[in-house]
């Protein structure tokens, strides 16, 4: 078999290219050649009689693609060419938008923090109807959390402690989609990341932060190996199934009595930190899964 792993060529830093290298190396160990491809080296050509890719590099069509990016139109183009994409464009689209993610999870009756979706506000609106938003103070106790629908690494997530902060933040992000969400105080500064591939939890880490309510490493958190409970494993697998993903990183919060609550589902989970904490190379499991799926 021959595959591509696609990453975003315009993102700075080594995080995304490093994931691609791990995937490529895991493929080589299985005798599978995988080329690393930048999304900006591929252009979809669309016309009445054409539906194809124009490439700036000489590459043959792959048997599969591992899509480590959020370039959803490109993923759809590959699928239109009957190339299997892991994860699919629909999964990437759901996970890219936290609102879509939560709506899909509750359709499957899975536990998430109590959440309220903000009504759409168009750009250019100078004043928002604060009275309608302040009604939520009857539904949620302070502090609560505001999450922008689009964001990564724990960014675009805000802890709101009072009416003044609520009003200020709403006026800052009013034209962006966001959710207003219950704060899970029993999980402050800690969560569990479970890496699910297929129907199995293949690795798990505990993330902790001493000076931030978010446990993300990028927010100053640390990681350590963690042995998940049966309940946590079952919930993570259910979450991945609800999203329709082939593999994902599922972040679970600690609710009352330790009951797990889904925080997020990531279709493009970073695996280097998991390896450092556990010694488990999730890329190898991803390659094994794809090989089994295709053969």
PyMOL commands that set and color helices and strands:
alter all, ss='L'
color gray80, all
select helices_A, chain A and resi 15-29+39-41+72-80+89-96+98-107+130-138+163-173+185-187+217-219+230-243+256-258+272-278+282-294
alter helices_A, ss='H'
color red, helices_A
select strands_A, chain A and resi 2-7+33-38+42-47+50-55+64-68+84-86+115-117+144-148+157-160+178-182+190-197+200-208+222-225+247-254+260-266
alter strands_A, ss='S'
color yellow, strands_A
deselect
rebuild
show_as cartoon
